[in-house]
Amino acid sequence: MIVERTEYKDKPVLVLKRNEEDKYPFSFGLSKARLIIEAIEDIKKFVAENDSKEEKK
């Protein structure tokens, strides 16, 4: 994964890319970053519960 820091309207933004050619990177600012941090355990649980379902397809 590639993580880049940039700005949008003079606000800090993180951009997450699968690779350099990623057409649809995931970007978010400080307020969404705080939400992610608050929900990180729920996000980890979600991934764990659904990863095995994706592998079976």
Steps between C-alpha positions, in 0.01 A plus 500: 500500500612854427416777747528859387442824687347786308269795552150589387379857555798558732404199719719191548387184320628141493475303177522120508577318175530128428780584251620791285239422232205492742216679320286538812714586802345540844547848642388662823566796720555550869139467616453166319841384624378559855186295428712217361720501812192491726357207305823310428403193705164477322676537165745220590209278605315576175805404294558181699137392467483568128850407378420129510181560299699674226757219483226240446372675185 
